[in-house]
């Protein structure tokens, strides 16, 4: 009995001694940072081959091969790493994961016990926690009184030590500071200290759905940056009442991320743009500088360069005048002109875009002068459109002193191919927005038009009282216009400081030239003829005119107070679909849809091209369009909807007839495009005939 007990004690002692030895061996393995690194790499990226693991662990030279093999052998002997012999790959074992976790805990506990904590900062460094930096940030960024900043910091510091967080991040500290500020009733200070950015989930979704990103990596970065600047605008920059109006759907700001950075539409003349060549001084140092153009080659090089750069300085459109005049001296060789201009359009089309629709470059062509050059430009544009699935360049055809029929054959072919053509009598953008100083085409002019008003919402809130409706419109416009005036100052300041160098050079920091603030009215017809209950007759049309005149009067009065030129327009905007969706949620979808002619609220005027042949100057829609054009000082968009089955001959007749009846109109024709291979063809239906893809865009 005694012998067996002694044997048992020896056995247990041997086991304990063996276990103790094993623990010592594991701790000896943990003593090497190289071996801990190998475990970390396998934990995050394994299983790995020998060469992959060796490279990731930093043993890249042949001299270090023996050292790496020694460390790996140690890990294998202690069963912290295992080798899958069939796949020849190394993996971390459960014991290895336990050891790695223990190493991390020891590291974190040692930091806590030493009384030190470290912060991972936003400028990619790890620094020892210092509460004085919180005080400095509160005073500098949030304008808190020093005493209050010290009190808030003390509370934040107590929470940090209470949670025993070993590694802090600057964003976590900011969250704690903002939480304490809210708890203690300092909401205004909290807004000043808010951090703007994207949640990790949103970034992951953006990377997962890259097929929806345009312009490659640049498009991804643009989208991310715009979200940050848009959030900053709404939560920190706009006056609270204007921000609330935007968020609730009373008004809509297009491109919030670009609101304070770029103007929307720029009108510029080629002479002013390229006569000095490309001289950007200290900006865009990677762009080639060129002398003033002395040949056709020089002219198109400067034009394509400067247009591509100018597109970056507008969020919606750049309207370029004077192309016909610039090409007059080269009229002896029209075939060369056609080739060079087509190449110029091609080069411009590679310019970066800020959004899915991008910034449109529109060339204004007066067809009353130099018919041979006009025809050459149209042929060059036709070549460009034929080889471009979705053109980012447009034409504005001025037919004030000529007939569309002179060039209608080429223009109808361009429209059938999906070309972007606007017809006008006078100087407008492709959205129908009027240039402020239309008589002087040489002066650069800027339109800031990204603010739209939800007219149906005002009507819903007015209890069918037309007077109250107009009063509410006036009340809503005043703070909105103040915000637009502030926007003008911010863009002017950033331009002066070099953010928009082409614009700065052409406008002498926006002091030369004109800047116009444009308020856009969305859903006016639904508001008056539907929600307010008026019929579309003479009495109803008078009310509609009264509403527009009220908006113009308020704009003029407020503009005079601010020292700004303010106009009113009815044109297309992404606000239309947003307003109708928000109002459908608020008032019920049936309340909205009974007043809609299309899928969303009206934007300007839409005329069906299949009906225009039977129209005359007394037709209701023609009268309405021409009347609105006269009243609206900011411009009106009239869209001529071309049926899908209408051929070039039908389009030719339609645009000629529209030119006789209207002062401005834009044909709209859907051309099917394969989103897989880019084929553009009128006859694509359900599947692409080339790649058989079912993903067809129109």
N, C-alpha and C positions, 0 to 999 in steps of 0.2 A: 504494500500500500504506500509506504513512504517512498519507495523507488519510483512508483508511477507518478506520485505527486511531484517529486523532484524533476522527473522527465517532462511533466506538463509545464512546470515553471520555466525550465530551460527552453522549451519550445516557444512558450509565449514571449520569453525574453528575446529569443532569436527572431521571432516575427516582428516584435517592436523595434529591435535593433535594425532589422532589414527595412522596415517602414521608415524609420528615422533616417537611415542612409539614403533611401529613395527620395525623401523630401529634401534632404541636403543636396542631392544631385539635381533635383528640379530647380531649387533656388540657385544653384551654381549656373544652370542654363539661363535663368532669368537675369543673371548678373551681366550678361552681354547684350548691349543695345542692338548689335547685329542680329542676334537670334530673336530678340523681341520683334525687330522689324520684319524678319522672315515670317513669323507667326501672324503679324498684322496683315502682311501682303496676302498670305494664303487665306486668311479669314475674310478678306474683302474681295479678292480676285480669283481665288482658287476654284477648282483644281488647275495646277500649272505644270508644264513640262520642266525638266531640269534647267534648260537654257532660258526659258521664260522667267522662271523664278530667280535665276542667277542675275539676269539683266535688270529685273525690277528691283532687286535688292541692292543694286548699285555695284556689283562685282563684274565690271565690264571688260577689264584687261585680262590677258592670259596669265599674268603674274599673280592675279588674285584668285585664280581657279582653285588652288589648294586651300586657301583660307575659307572660301565659300563651302567647299566639300567638307572641311573640318566642322564648320558650324552646323551644316545640314545633318552630318552624321551624329552629332551630339543630340539634336532634336529627335532623330529617328530612334536612337537608343533609349531615350526616355519616353517613347511613345507619344510625344507631343505632335509629331508629324508622321503620316503614314504614306506608303507608296503603293499605288494601284499598279501591280506589275503588268497586267494585260494592256492598260492604257498608257503606262509609263508616265503617270502624272502624280504629283504630290498634293496631299490634302492635309488640312489641320484636323486633328482628332478632337473629340469632346474634352479630353484632358488638356489638350493644347488651348482650347477655347477658355477653359476654366482658369488656366495659368495666365492667359492674356487678360482676362477680366480682372483677376487678382492684381496683376501688375498695374492696371489702370486705377483700381481702387486705392492701392498703396500710394501711387503717384498723387491722386487727388487728395487723399487724407493727409499726406505729408505737407501739401500746400496749405490745407486748412489749419493743421497743427502749428505750422510756422507763422500763422497769422497773416499770410499773404494770399491775395487773390489776383488773378490775371484776367485781362480783358482782351478779347479778340476784337480789334477795332475795324472800322469800315475802310481804313486805308491800308489794310493787309499787313498788320503787325500785331504782336502780343505784348501788352504793356501791363505793368503792375497797377492794380486798382488804386485810384486816387480820387477821393470824394471831392477834392477841391475842383476837379475838372467838371463835375456835375454842377457845382455852384457857378463856375465861369460860363458854362453853356446856358444855364437858366437866365443869367443876367444878360449875356450877349445875344442869344437867339430869341428868348422869350420876353426880354425887357422886364424881368421880375425885380422888385426891390431886393437889395442885398439880404435884408433880414428874413424876408419870406423865402428867398432862395436857400438860405442856410437851414431854415426849418424844414423845407421839403427834402433837402439833401439828407438831413439827419434821419428822417423817416425812411427814405429809400435805403440808406446804409443799414439801418436796423433790419429791414426786410431781407436784404442780401445776406447778412450774417445769419439771420434766423433760418433761411433756406439752405445755408451752407453750400451754396453753389460754388464749385471749384473754378470752373471756367465760365466767365461771363462774356457776353457779346454786347457791343454798343447798342444794338437794336433792342436787346432784352432790358438793358438799363433804361433806355428811353421809354419802353413800355411801362416799366415800373414808375418812372417819374410822371408820365401822363396819367397813370392810374391814380397816384396820390393827388395830383392836381385836380382831377375830377372829383375824387372823394371829398376834397376840402373846398369844393365849389369854385374852382378857378378855371372854368371852361374856356374862357378867352385865351388864357395863357397856354392851355393845352393845345388849342388850334395852331398857335404859333410854333409849337414844338413838334407837331405831327410829322411823322416820317412818311414820305411818298415813295411808293414802289409797288412791286407785284408779289403776291403770295407765290410760294413755291409751286403750288398746284397749277396756277395760271401759266407759269413759265413752262412747266412740264407739258401742259395742253398745247401751248404754242409750238413747242418742239415736236410734239406728236403729230400735229396737223399742219406740217410745213407745206402741204399741197395748197393750202389756202393763203400762203404767203407769196407776195409778188416781189420781184426785184432781188431774189436770192437772199443772202445773209444781210445785205443792206436793208432789205424790206423788213426782215426780222428785227433788226436794231431800230429802224424807224418806228415800227409798231410799238415796241417796248418803250421807247423814249416818249412817244406821243401819249401813251397811257399815263406816264408819270407827270408830264406837263399838263395833261388834261385834268388829272386829279388835283394838281396844285392850283390850276385856274379856278376850279369850282369850289374847292374847300378853303383856299387861302387868298386868292388874288381878287376875285370878283366881289363887289359889294354883296352882303348877305341876301338882300331882297332880290337881287338879280339872279344870284346862284339858286335861290329857292324857286324862282320862276322857271328857270331852266330845268331843274330837277323834277318839278311838278308837271311840266309840259305846257305852261302858259306861253313860254318862248322856247326857242331852240337855237343853240349855238353849234354851227357846223365846224368840224375839225377843232375841238377844244384844245387839243395838244399843240396846235399851231396858231391859236388865236392871238397870243401876245408876241409871236415871233415873226410871222410873215403876213403881208397883205394878201388879199384874195385874188384880185384881178389887176393886172398891170397893162396899160396901153402905152406902147413905145413905137418910135419911128426908126427904121433901119438906118437912116442917115445919122441920127443921133447915136445909134447903137454901135455902128462899125466904122464911122469915118476916121476915128483915131487908131484903128486897129485894136489889138488886144493888149491893153496896158492895165494890169490889175494892181500895180504898185506892190505893196507888201502882202497882198492876199493871194490865195491859191498859188503858192510858189511852185507847185508841180505842173502848172498849166503853161504851155508854150506862149511866149510873148511874140506878137506879130506886128509888123509896121502897118500904116494905113494902106488899104488895098489899092493896087495899081493894075490889077488884072482880074478877070473873072474867077480864076483859081483862088486868088487872095480874098476876093469878096466872099465866096461861098465858104472858105475855110474859117474866116472871121465870123461869118453869120452862124455857121453850125456850132462853133465854139461858144460864142456869146449867148446864143439862144439856149443851148444846153445848160449853161451856167445860170441864165436868168430864170429858167424853169424851176430851179432850186429856190428861187426867191419869191415865189408866189404859190399859194396853196391850191388855187383852182384854175387860173388861166392867164396866159400871156398873149396879148393881141399885138401883132407886129404889122405896122403899116409901112408903105413905101417900097415894096418889093418891085413893083412894075417900074417905078422911077429909077431905082438902083440898077436895073438891068438894061435900061434904054441904050447905053453906050455900047452894049455888046450884041445889039440886034442883028448884026451882019451874019452871025453864025448861030442861028436858032437851034440847030441840032445839038451843038455843044452846050448851049444854055440849058436845054431840056435835060441832058445827061447830068450836068453839074448840079442842077436844082434837085433832081431826083435823088442824087447821092447826098446832097445836103439834108433833105428830109430823112433819109435813111440814118445818117449820123445823129441827127437830133433825136430820133426815136429811141436811142440807147441811153438817153439821160435818165437818172434815177427818178423814181416816183415815190411820193409819200403815202399813197393810199391805193386801194384797188382801182379806182377810177383815174387817179393820177392828175397831174397838172397838164392841161391842154395848151399846146402852142398853136395859135390861130394866125394865119396870114390873111390880112385884109387885101382884097383885090378889087379895084374899081374897074369894071368892064367897059367904062366909057372911054378909056384912053388906051392907046397902043394895042390894038386887037391882036397883032401877031405875037407880042410878048405875053399877053393874057392867055392866048391859046397854048403857047409853049409851057407856061406855068401849070395850066390845067392838065396838060398831057403828062407833065412830070409828076404831078400829084396823083394822077390816075395810075401811073406805074407803081408809085409808093403804096397806094391803097391796095392794089392787086396782090402785092407780095407781103402785106402786113395784116395778120388776122384781126387785130383790134387797134386801129390807128390812134396814135396819141397826138397827131397833128391834124388841124382842121383848116377849112377855108371860110372866110367871110366875104361873100360876093355882094359888092355894093352896086345896085342897079338903079340908082337914083336918076342918072342921066343917060341910061341905055336900056335896052330890052334884054330880058333873060334869054329870049329866043335866039340871040346872036351866038350863044354858047351852050344852049340847052341840051344839045345832043351829047357833048362830052360830060356835062354836069349830071345828066340823067344816068350815064354809065357809071360815074363815080358814086352816085347815091345807091345804085343797084349793087355795087361792090361793097357797100358799108362805109363809104366815105363820110366824113363829118363836115357837112356844108350848112352854112347859115346864110340866108338871103336877107338883105336889109337895104333900106334907103337911109344912109347916114352911118355914123360910126357907133357900132354896138359890139358887144362880145357875143360868143356863140350861145350864151344863155339869154341874150336879149338885153343885157344891161347897157345903159347908155353911158358913153364917155362924157365926163362933166363939161369939158371945153371942146366940143365936137368940131368947132370951126378951126382951131389951131391943132393940126395933126402932128406937129413937130414936138410939142411939149409932152413929156411923160406924164401920164395921169394914173392915179391909183384909186381903186374901189375897195372899200372894206364892207362886204355885204353878207357876212356869215351869221346874221341874226334874223330869224323868222318869227312871226307872231301867229299864234294859234287862234284864228278868227272864230272857228266853231266853238271853241272853249269859252270865249268871251260871250258868244251868243247864248250858250247854255246857261251861263251865269247871270244873264241880263233879264230873265223872266219875260222874254219877247217884247221888251221895251227898247225901241230903236235908239232913243235919246240916251238912255242909260248905257246901252251897248257902245255908243260912240264915246261917252264919258269914260267908261272903263278902258277903252282903247287908248285914250289920251293919257290916263293915269299909268298904264302899263308902259307906254312908249318913253315917258320921261326918264325914269331910272335906267332903262335899257340904253337910251341914247347917251346918257352920262357915262355908262360903262364902255360904250363904243368910242367915245371921245378919249377916255383914259387909254383904251387900246391903241388908238392912233398915236398918242404920246409915247407909249411903251415901244411900239414898233419903230417910231422915229428915233428914239434914243438908242435902241439896239442897232439900227442902221448906221447912225452916226458913229457908233463905237466899232463898226466894222463887220457886223454879222451878215449884212446883205451888201457886199461891195459893188456889184453892178448897179443896183438900184441907187446906192449912195452916190456913185459917180454921175449917174444920169439925172439925179434930182438935187444934187448938192445937199445930201442928207435930208431929203424931203422938204427942203425950204423952197426949192424951185419946182414948179409943176403944181398940180392940184390933187388933193386927197378928198374923196367923197365918201361919206358914211351912208350906206343904203340899208333901209329897213324893208324886209320882204314880207308880204302878206300871203299866208297860206290858207286855203279853204274859204275864201271870201264868198264865193257863190253859194256854198253849202250853208254858210252862216246866215246869209240874207234870204235866199230863196227857199231854204229848208227850215232851219231851226227858228229863225225869227218869224217865219210864216208868210213871207211876201211871195207873190207870183212873179214869174219871169215875164213881166209886161212893162209898160212904160212907167207905171208907179214904182214897181220893184226896182227897175233900172235906175230910177232917180235916187232911191234910197242907197243903192249900191254906189252910185257916184258920190253921194253925200258922205258915205263912209270913207271913200278914198280921199276926198277933199279934206276931211277931218284929219286923216293921217298926214297928209301933205302939209296942212296948216300947223299942226303940232310939230312936225319935223322942222319946218322953216323957223318957227318961233324958238324952239329949243336950240336949233342950230345957231341962230343969231346970238343967243345967250352964251353959248360955248365957243363961238367964233369958228364954227365948222359948217361946211356945206353938207346938208342932209337931204336925201331924196327917198322916194318910196317906189318899190318895184313889186311885180308879180312874176316870179320866175321859178324854175325848178329848184328843189332842195331836198336833202334827205330828211328834212323836218316833216314832210307830208305823211310818210308812212309811220313815223314815230308818233306824231300827233293823233292820227286816226286810231293807232293801237292803244295809246294811253287813254283816249276818250272812250274807246270801246270798253276798256276795263272799268272806267269810272262811271259811265252813264248806261252801260249795256250795249252789246254789239248791235242789237236791233235798232237802237236809237241812232246809231251812227250809219249803218249800212243803208237805211232807207233814204238817206240823203246823198249817197255816193253814186257817181257815174262810173267810176273805175274802182280800183282796188284800194285807193287811198284818197285823201283830200286833193282838191284841184290845185294845180300849179300853173298859173297863167291860163292860156286857152288851148284846147285841143280840137283840131278840125280833121274830120275823116277825109282823106284824099279821094276816096271813091265817090264822095258826094259833091266835091267841089266843082265838077263839070257843070252841074245844074244850078250853081249859085250865081248871084249877081251882087252888086254893091249894096242892095237893099236887104239881102239875106240877114237873118237875125245874128248868126255867129260872126259874119263879116262886119256888120255894124258894131257889134259888141267889141270885137278885136280892135277895130280902128278907133273906137271911142276910148277904150282903155289906153291905147297907145298915146293918144293925145293928152289924157289926164295924168297918167303915171310919168312923173319926171325922172324916175330911176330906171324905167324900161319895163317891157312886157315880153314874155316868151310866148310865141304862137307856134305850136307844134303841128306839123302836117303829117298825120299818121298814114304811111304808105302801106297798103295791104301786102301780105307776104307773096301773093301770086302776081303782083303787078310787075310787068317787064319794063325795060328801059324806054320803050315807046310810050307806054302809059305814064311813066314818071315824067317824061318830057312834056307831055300835054298838061299834066297836073301842075308842074312848077311854072309853066308859062301862064296858066290861068291864075294861079295863086299870085304871081307877080303883078297881074292886072288888078287884082282885088285887094291885096294887102301891102302894107308898108314894110313888114318884117315877118319872116317865118322860117322855121327850121324843119326840113323833112326828116322823118324818123322811119327807118326801115330795118326790120330784123333780118340779119344775115346769119344763117347757121354756121357755127365754127366747132370743129372737133377739139375738145379740151385735151385730148391725148396726143394727137399728131399735129394739130394746128391747121388742118385743112379748112379752107373757107370756100364754100360753094352753096349756091342757092338751092340746089336740089337735095341736100342732105336732109334726111327725115329722121328715122329712128336710129339708124346706125351709120357710122362713117364708112363710105365705100372703100377707103384705103386700108384703115387699120381695124375696121369692124367694131370700134369702140361705141358703146351706147351713150357715152357722156358728151352730149351736144349742147353747146351754149348758143344763145341767140342774142 
